[in-house]
Every structure is written in structure tokens, then in C-alpha cells.
Amino acid sequence: MPKKDGGGKKRKAPAPELVLRDLLRIPGGERVDLTAYDARATPAGPADKAAGLAATAALGPRLAELQERLYAASTAGDRRRLLLVLQGMDTSGKGGTVKHVIGLFNPSGCRIHAFKAPTREERNHPFLWRVMRELPRPGEIGIFDRSHYEDVLIARVRELVPRRLLGRRYGQINRFEKSLADDGVTVVKVFLHLSYEEQRARLLARLDDPDKHWKFNQGDIEERALWPAYQQAYELALERCSTDGAPWYLVPADRKWYRNWAISRLLLEHLEELDPRYPPGDFDVEECRERLLAT
């Protein structure tokens, strides 16, 4: 209801602050149909690319401040940290997110790991073993370029494990992520939703630029043939593993500028909710000032 100011005139109530994570969150336990989401959409985003780039840059100082406070709090025993999980089809922008979004932070406080095909040693352990070794430490921001979800994605599409074992992994993942939350880890899981057409365009752009040939893999063409199977595997993972403690967020990824802005905004919302504080000093400030001035 409109309120009045002191002079009796009506004034509008302030617009509610945007909470992007409520808009992009995948409801837990509900069937997910990725064809219902527009990969070129810009939910609640800036008006255009120029505005998006400016808005993302404007978030940088606040993100850096919160990161510093998170790290500072850890020096006094605060165990909290944040883990950003990035999943998506090839060329969806996982590496681009690390470059453009994580670049807003102090790299010394970040722990970045890109998960590739399991090594021989990793295959000799339970599938979560290699993930546990790369978790952020208290005060850090961790970033996973691909993650433990590969073990219910490519493992499902390529039939790398028996289906009876695959089905158990969703529950194992949920219990694992709950244990992280209980230990002070804020898990931000982002699915970069790319369209089939945009992936083709990005792969062609790599072929057209000799400086990008190193990023092209002929196997990417074979993987495109499995697009429907991958989409189904993602739908199952999003449906079964979007929980209260570790929800999934679907970020439309056809527009790179929107992807970067949205993920920056998601990180900001989660860090502001944590609201880390600088710890007080355990020394007498004035005494130390006098001693220092005397030197």
C-alpha cells in the first residue's frame, strides 16, 4: 500500500531488492524439462550487453570486500567458505566464468580446480574421493570447473558404470553436499544452459580462428551427437540433487555477458548472506601506536 510522507503526499514504497537466486533456482524434487528454458533469456538482467558489462564490473569492489572479510574471519577460527560448482555442455562458458567472474576476486583467496577424466589412481577410489581433496579451506572461495556431477552425467551417457550403481550416486551426492553445508561450506551450483545452435556457432568460431584450434577437440563433434542423452542426464541431476542446502541454479548461457553478470550476482547474494566480519584485534591498539611512534 502506498505510504504518505510528512506533508501528507503519497510516496511509493521502495521496490523490493532483486533476489536473483530465487528466480534462477531449480525447485527440488520437481521434474525438469530443459526445453522449457530459453538459453538466450536474460532474467532480471541489465538491458543490453553494454549495461551488463558495466553492471558486472560494478559488482567487483563489493565482491572483493566480502572475499577479504571472509578470509579475515577465518584467521579467527571462522570455518565458513564458499564453493562454486560450474556444470554445462562443452563451450557453455565454464572457463569463461572463471576468467571473467572469478577475476573479480583476489586470486590468493581462491582455489580453482578443473576436473578431467579420472586418473588411474582416482579410479581406484570412490568417485567422491578426488573431489574431497580439492575442497576450499576455511576463508577461501572454491571453484569447480566440472565436478562430482560428471559421475552421473558422462558416466550415465557413456554407460561407464552399471545403472544400479549410478542410481545410488544421486543419494551419495546429496549426503556429501549436506555434510559440506554442515561444515560451513556454502555450495552454489550453477548449470550453464546453452542451446544446441549456440554450441555449434562457438565450435565453428574455434575452427575459424587458428589461435583457438588448441581449444577444439574432434571429440566435441561426437559428443554433440549425444546431446539428447546429455540433456536427459542433466535433467535427472537437477531434479534429484537440487536440495534446500545445495540448490541448483539454471543460468541461461547463450549470452556471455548475462552469464557473467548472473553468476557474479549469485555469488554476491550468497556472500552478503554470510556477512563475514573482520575479527577484532587481540592487542592494545593505543599501546602499539605509542610503541610504533617511538621507533
C-alpha positions in Angstrom: 0.0 0.0 0.0 1.4 3.5 -0.9 2.6 5.4 2.1 2.5 9.2 2.8 5.4 11.5 3.6 5.3 14.1 6.3 3.4 16.6 4.2 0.6 14.2 3.5 1.6 13.4 0.0 1.6 9.8 -1.2 5.0 8.3 -1.8 5.7 5.0 -3.4 7.1 2.1 -1.3 10.7 1.2 -2.3 10.9 -1.5 -4.8 11.9 -4.9 -3.3 15.5 -5.7 -3.9 16.2 -8.2 -6.6 16.9 -11.7 -5.3 18.3 -13.5 -8.4 18.8 -16.8 -6.7 15.0 -17.1 -6.1 14.4 -16.5 -9.8 17.1 -18.9 -11.1 16.7 -21.7 -8.6 15.6 -25.1 -9.7 12.9 -26.4 -7.4 13.9 -29.6 -5.7 12.2 -32.8 -6.5 10.2 -31.5 -9.4 10.6 -32.8 -13.0 12.9 -30.7 -15.0 12.4 -30.1 -18.8 15.3 -28.1 -20.2 13.4 -27.4 -23.4 11.2 -25.1 -21.3 14.1 -22.8 -20.6 15.3 -20.2 -23.1 19.1 -20.3 -23.3 19.1 -16.7 -24.7 16.9 -15.3 -21.9 18.2 -12.6 -19.5 16.0 -13.0 -16.4 16.1 -9.8 -14.3 19.3 -8.8 -16.1 20.6 -5.5 -17.4 19.0 -4.0 -20.6 21.8 -5.0 -23.0 25.4 -6.1 -23.3 26.9 -2.7 -22.6 24.8 -2.3 -19.5 25.6 -5.9 -18.5 29.3 -5.4 -18.7 29.1 -2.2 -16.7 26.9 -3.8 -14.0 29.3 -6.8 -13.7 32.3 -4.5 -13.3 30.3 -2.5 -10.7 29.9 -5.6 -8.6 33.6 -6.2 -8.4 34.6 -3.9 -5.4 31.8 -5.3 -3.2 32.7 -8.9 -4.1 36.3 -8.3 -3.3 35.5 -6.7 0.0 33.3 -9.6 1.1 36.0 -12.1 0.0 38.6 -10.2 2.1 36.2 -10.3 5.1 35.6 -14.0 4.6 39.3 -14.7 4.6 39.9 -12.4 7.6 37.2 -14.1 9.6 38.9 -17.4 9.0 42.0 -16.2 10.8 39.9 -16.0 14.0 38.5 -19.5 13.6 35.5 -19.0 11.3 35.3 -22.2 9.2 32.9 -20.8 6.6 33.8 -20.8 2.9 32.1 -20.9 -0.5 32.2 -23.4 -3.3 31.0 -22.5 -6.8 30.2 -25.6 -8.9 30.1 -25.0 -12.7 28.5 -27.6 -15.0 27.4 -27.3 -18.6 27.9 -28.7 -22.0 31.1 -28.0 -23.9 31.5 -24.3 -24.8 28.9 -23.3 -22.3 31.3 -21.0 -20.6 32.8 -22.7 -17.5 36.3 -21.4 -18.4 34.9 -18.0 -19.3 33.2 -17.7 -16.0 36.5 -18.5 -14.2 38.2 -15.8 -16.2 35.7 -13.0 -16.1 33.9 -13.6 -12.8 36.5 -15.1 -10.5 38.8 -12.5 -11.9 36.9 -10.0 -9.8 38.3 -11.7 -6.7 41.8 -11.8 -5.2 43.3 -15.0 -6.7 45.2 -15.8 -3.5 41.9 -16.5 -1.7 40.6 -18.7 -4.5 41.1 -22.4 -5.0 40.3 -23.4 -8.6 40.2 -27.0 -9.9 39.1 -28.3 -13.3 38.1 -32.0 -13.2 39.1 -34.0 -16.2 38.7 -37.8 -16.9 39.7 -39.7 -13.8 43.2 -40.9 -13.5 44.2 -44.5 -12.7 44.7 -43.5 -9.1 41.3 -41.8 -8.9 39.5 -44.8 -10.5 40.8 -46.9 -7.6 38.9 -44.8 -5.1 35.2 -44.0 -4.5 34.1 -41.3 -7.0 33.9 -38.6 -4.4 37.5 -39.1 -3.3 39.1 -36.8 -5.8 36.5 -34.1 -5.1 37.1 -34.1 -1.3 40.8 -33.4 -2.0 40.1 -30.2 -3.8 37.6 -28.5 -1.4 38.2 -24.9 -0.3 39.7 -24.3 3.1 38.1 -22.0 5.7 38.0 -18.5 4.3 38.5 -19.5 0.7 36.3 -19.4 -2.4 36.5 -22.6 -4.3 35.6 -23.1 -7.9 35.0 -26.4 -9.6 35.1 -26.4 -13.4 33.1 -29.6 -13.8 32.7 -31.6 -10.6 31.4 -34.8 -8.9 28.4 -34.4 -11.2 30.4 -35.8 -14.1 29.9 -39.2 -12.4 26.2 -39.0 -13.0 26.4 -37.2 -16.4 29.1 -38.7 -18.7 29.0 -41.8 -16.6 25.4 -42.2 -17.5 25.6 -41.2 -21.1 28.6 -43.3 -21.8 27.4 -46.2 -19.6 30.7 -46.2 -17.7 29.1 -47.8 -14.6 26.2 -50.2 -14.0 22.8 -48.4 -13.7 22.2 -49.9 -10.3 25.4 -48.1 -9.0 24.6 -45.0 -10.9 21.2 -44.6 -9.2 22.9 -44.7 -5.8 25.2 -41.8 -6.6 22.5 -39.2 -6.5 21.8 -40.0 -2.9 25.6 -40.1 -2.2 26.0 -36.7 -3.7 23.1 -35.2 -1.6 24.6 -36.6 1.6 28.0 -35.4 0.6 26.7 -31.8 -0.1 24.7 -31.8 3.2 27.9 -32.7 5.0 29.6 -29.8 3.4 26.8 -27.4 4.4 27.0 -28.7 8.0 30.7 -28.0 8.0 30.3 -24.3 6.9 30.6 -24.7 3.1 28.1 -22.6 1.1 27.6 -24.6 -2.1 26.5 -22.6 -5.2 25.8 -25.0 -8.0 25.3 -23.4 -11.5 24.1 -25.1 -14.6 25.1 -23.1 -17.7 22.2 -23.7 -20.0 23.5 -23.5 -23.6 21.4 -24.0 -26.8 22.3 -26.6 -29.4 22.6 -23.9 -32.0 24.9 -21.7 -29.9 27.2 -24.6 -29.2 27.6 -25.1 -33.0 28.4 -21.5 -33.5 31.0 -21.5 -30.8 32.7 -24.6 -32.1 32.7 -23.2 -35.7 34.3 -20.0 -34.3 37.1 -22.1 -32.9 37.7 -23.7 -36.3 37.7 -20.3 -38.0 40.4 -18.9 -35.7 43.8 -20.7 -35.8 44.6 -19.2 -32.4 41.7 -21.2 -31.0 42.4 -24.5 -32.6 44.1 -25.7 -29.4 40.6 -25.4 -27.7 39.0 -27.6 -30.4 38.6 -31.3 -29.9 37.3 -33.6 -32.7 35.5 -35.5 -29.9 33.3 -32.4 -29.4 31.5 -33.4 -32.7 30.9 -36.9 -31.4 29.6 -35.5 -28.1 27.1 -33.3 -30.0 25.5 -36.5 -31.4 24.7 -37.4 -27.8 23.1 -34.1 -27.0 19.6 -35.6 -26.2 21.2 -38.1 -23.8 23.2 -35.4 -22.1 20.2 -33.2 -21.7 18.3 -36.1 -20.1 21.2 -36.8 -17.8 21.3 -33.1 -16.7 17.6 -33.1 -16.1 17.9 -36.0 -13.8 20.8 -34.5 -11.9 19.0 -31.2 -11.5 15.8 -32.9 -10.4 17.4 -35.3 -7.9 20.1 -33.1 -6.5 18.5 -29.6 -6.0 18.1 -29.6 -2.2 17.5 -26.9 0.4 21.1 -27.0 1.5 22.6 -27.1 -2.0 20.1 -26.0 -4.7 20.8 -25.8 -8.4 20.7 -22.5 -10.3 20.0 -22.5 -14.0 21.8 -19.6 -15.8 21.0 -19.0 -19.5 24.4 -19.1 -21.1 23.9 -18.1 -24.8 24.7 -14.5 -23.9 28.1 -14.4 -22.3 27.6 -11.0 -20.7 24.4 -12.2 -19.0 26.1 -15.4 -17.8 28.9 -13.4 -16.2 26.5 -10.9 -14.6 24.2 -13.5 -13.2 26.9 -15.6 -11.6 28.5 -12.5 -10.1 25.2 -11.6 -8.7 24.5 -15.0 -7.3 27.9 -15.0 -5.6 27.2 -11.6 -4.2 23.9 -12.6 -2.7 25.4 -15.7 -1.0 28.4 -13.8 0.4 26.1 -11.0 1.7 24.0 -13.6 3.4 27.1 -15.0 5.1 28.0 -11.4 6.1 31.6 -12.2 7.3 33.1 -9.7 9.7 36.6 -8.6 10.3 37.8 -10.1 13.6 38.7 -7.7 16.4 42.4 -7.3 17.3 43.7 -9.2 20.3 46.1 -6.4 21.3 46.0 -2.9 22.8 45.8 -0.5 19.8 47.0 2.6 21.7 49.9 0.9 23.3 51.0 -0.4 19.9 50.6 3.0 18.4 52.8 4.6 21.1 55.5 1.9 20.7 55.5 2.3 17.0 55.7 6.1 17.1 58.7 5.8 19.5 60.7 3.8 16.9 
